[in-house]
Amino acid sequence: MAVPKSKTSKSKRNMRRAHDALTVENWVEDKNTGEAKRRHHIDLKTGMYKGRQVIAGSND
């Protein structure tokens, strides 16, 4: 059975766990509709991005 030669320090342990944190999605309120949308992404409902019509959206 593999046995560690020495104790892993708190610093080394925490360095290993540095990438285990959960990332938070950036959600903002849309200026036109007031709905939540992801930053720097096209609003698929309206087809708008940065105030311009990028794709033909469904205007029901």
C-alpha positions in Angstrom: 0.0 0.0 0.0 1.3 3.5 -0.9 2.1 5.6 2.2 3.1 9.3 2.0 6.7 10.0 3.0 5.8 13.2 4.8 2.7 15.2 5.8 1.1 17.4 3.1 1.3 21.0 4.3 -1.8 23.3 4.4 -0.2 25.4 1.6 0.2 22.4 -0.8 -3.2 21.1 0.1 -4.8 24.4 -0.7 -2.9 24.9 -3.9 -4.2 21.5 -5.1 -7.8 22.6 -4.3 -7.4 26.0 -5.9 -9.3 24.9 -9.0 -12.2 23.2 -7.2 -14.2 26.3 -6.6 -17.5 26.7 -8.4 -17.7 29.4 -11.0 -20.6 31.9 -11.0 -22.4 32.7 -14.2 -22.8 36.4 -15.0 -26.5 37.2 -15.2 -27.7 40.7 -15.8 -31.2 42.2 -16.3 -31.9 42.9 -20.0 -32.5 46.7 -20.6 -35.4 46.1 -23.0 -37.3 43.1 -21.6 -36.2 43.1 -18.0 -35.5 39.4 -18.1 -32.3 37.8 -16.9 -29.7 37.1 -19.6 -26.0 36.1 -19.7 -23.5 38.8 -20.3 -21.8 38.9 -23.8 -24.3 36.5 -25.2 -27.1 37.0 -27.8 -30.6 37.2 -26.4 -32.2 34.3 -28.2 -35.7 35.4 -27.5 -35.3 38.8 -29.3 -32.2 38.2 -31.3 -30.5 41.4 -30.0 -26.9 41.9 -29.1 -25.5 45.3 -28.0 -28.6 47.0 -29.1 -28.5 45.6 -32.7 -30.7 43.0 -34.3 -28.3 40.1 -34.9 -30.6 37.2 -35.7 -34.2 37.1 -36.6 -36.0 36.6 -33.3 -39.6 35.4 -32.7 -41.7 38.5 -31.9 -44.9 36.8 -30.7 
